[in-house]
Amino acid sequence: MNSNYKIINPSAISANLMDNKAIIKQFLGLYQTQIPLDFEDLRDAVLAEDHTEIASKAHHIKPTLGYIGASSLHTKFQELEHAGRNEDSIRTINHKFSLIEEEYNTLMDEINRYLETI
């Protein structure tokens, strides 16, 4: 992984999107637009303490993380999804969400920086 990035993996992005800069730009542009909306929906589900929606929203976001090589964040979303499905305590869910939220902010910054390089 490129040492300039803690969350995303530019090599994975390139490989998953056929090393096509136009497709990469389009995908990441859509990502910049959609993921904040999806993340806000997840935040709302956590605040509402809605286990079913927490699991659903985490599951919805999770696959796209694979395309950008964000494996550690993918794992955290998977853990949050399972916590929602298992109806873990809201305290546990809030803790898992706070860890995700920290990395989410870094993720979005890294995507912005990466887009500037292609």
FIFIPA-11545 format. One record per residue (C-alpha): x, y negated, z negated; residue in three letters; residue number from 1. Coordinates in steps of 0.5 Angstrom, whole numbers. Example, Ala and Ser with C-alpha at 12.3 -4.5 7.8 and 13.67 -1.06 7.14 Angstrom:
// FIFIPA-11545
[[25, 9, -16], ALA, 1] [[27, 2, -14], SER, 2] 
***
This chain:
// FIFIPA-11545
[[0, 0, 0], MET, 1] [[2, -7, 1], ASN, 2] [[5, -10, -5], SER, 3] [[1, -16, -4], ASN, 4] [[-5, -13, -5], TYR, 5] [[-7, -10, -12], LYS, 6] [[-14, -7, -9], ILE, 7] [[-15, -7, -2], ILE, 8] [[-10, -2, 2], ASN, 9] [[-9, -6, 9], PRO, 10] [[-6, 1, 12], SER, 11] [[-13, 4, 10], ALA, 12] [[-17, -2, 13], ILE, 13] [[-13, -1, 20], SER, 14] [[-13, 7, 20], ALA, 15] [[-21, 7, 18], ASN, 16] [[-23, 1, 23], LEU, 17] [[-18, 4, 29], MET, 18] [[-13, -1, 29], ASP, 19] [[-18, -6, 32], ASN, 20] [[-17, -13, 30], LYS, 21] [[-23, -15, 33], ALA, 22] [[-27, -10, 29], ILE, 23] [[-23, -11, 23], ILE, 24] [[-25, -18, 23], LYS, 25] [[-32, -17, 24], GLN, 26] [[-33, -12, 19], PHE, 27] [[-29, -16, 14], LEU, 28] [[-33, -22, 16], GLY, 29] [[-40, -18, 14], LEU, 30] [[-36, -15, 8], TYR, 31] [[-35, -22, 5], GLN, 32] [[-43, -24, 7], THR, 33] [[-46, -18, 4], GLN, 34] [[-42, -15, -2], ILE, 35] [[-43, -22, -6], PRO, 36] [[-51, -21, -5], LEU, 37] [[-50, -13, -7], ASP, 38] [[-46, -15, -13], PHE, 39] [[-51, -20, -15], GLU, 40] [[-56, -15, -15], ASP, 41] [[-52, -10, -19], LEU, 42] [[-51, -15, -24], ARG, 43] [[-58, -17, -24], ASP, 44] [[-60, -9, -25], ALA, 45] [[-54, -9, -31], VAL, 46] [[-57, -15, -34], LEU, 47] [[-64, -12, -34], ALA, 48] [[-62, -6, -37], GLU, 49] [[-65, -2, -31], ASP, 50] [[-61, 5, -31], HIS, 51] [[-64, 7, -24], THR, 52] [[-63, 1, -21], GLU, 53] [[-56, 0, -24], ILE, 54] [[-54, 7, -21], ALA, 55] [[-58, 6, -14], SER, 56] [[-54, -1, -13], LYS, 57] [[-47, 2, -15], ALA, 58] [[-48, 8, -10], HIS, 59] [[-50, 3, -5], HIS, 60] [[-43, -1, -6], ILE, 61] [[-39, 5, -7], LYS, 62] [[-38, 8, 0], PRO, 63] [[-36, 1, 3], THR, 64] [[-30, 1, -2], LEU, 65] [[-27, 7, 2], GLY, 66] [[-26, 3, 8], TYR, 67] [[-22, -2, 5], ILE, 68] [[-18, 3, 1], GLY, 69] [[-20, 0, -5], ALA, 70] [[-20, 7, -9], SER, 71] [[-19, 5, -16], SER, 72] [[-25, 0, -15], LEU, 73] [[-29, 6, -12], HIS, 74] [[-28, 10, -18], THR, 75] [[-30, 5, -22], LYS, 76] [[-37, 4, -18], PHE, 77] [[-37, 12, -19], GLN, 78] [[-37, 12, -26], GLU, 79] [[-42, 6, -27], LEU, 80] [[-47, 10, -22], GLU, 81] [[-46, 16, -26], HIS, 82] [[-47, 12, -33], ALA, 83] [[-54, 9, -30], GLY, 84] [[-56, 16, -28], ARG, 85] [[-54, 19, -34], ASN, 86] [[-58, 13, -38], GLU, 87] [[-51, 12, -42], ASP, 88] [[-52, 6, -47], SER, 89] [[-52, -1, -44], ILE, 90] [[-46, -2, -48], ARG, 91] [[-42, 3, -44], THR, 92] [[-45, 0, -38], ILE, 93] [[-43, -7, -40], ASN, 94] [[-36, -5, -41], HIS, 95] [[-36, -1, -34], LYS, 96] [[-39, -7, -31], PHE, 97] [[-34, -12, -34], SER, 98] [[-28, -8, -31], LEU, 99] [[-31, -8, -24], ILE, 100] [[-33, -15, -25], GLU, 101] [[-25, -17, -26], GLU, 102] [[-23, -13, -20], GLU, 103] [[-29, -15, -16], TYR, 104] [[-26, -22, -16], ASN, 105] [[-19, -20, -14], THR, 106] [[-22, -16, -8], LEU, 107] [[-26, -22, -5], MET, 108] [[-19, -26, -6], ASP, 109] [[-15, -20, -3], GLU, 110] [[-20, -20, 3], ILE, 111] [[-20, -27, 4], ASN, 112] [[-12, -27, 4], ARG, 113] [[-12, -21, 9], TYR, 114] [[-17, -24, 14], LEU, 115] [[-12, -30, 14], GLU, 116] [[-6, -25, 17], THR, 117] [[-10, -22, 22], ILE, 118] 
***
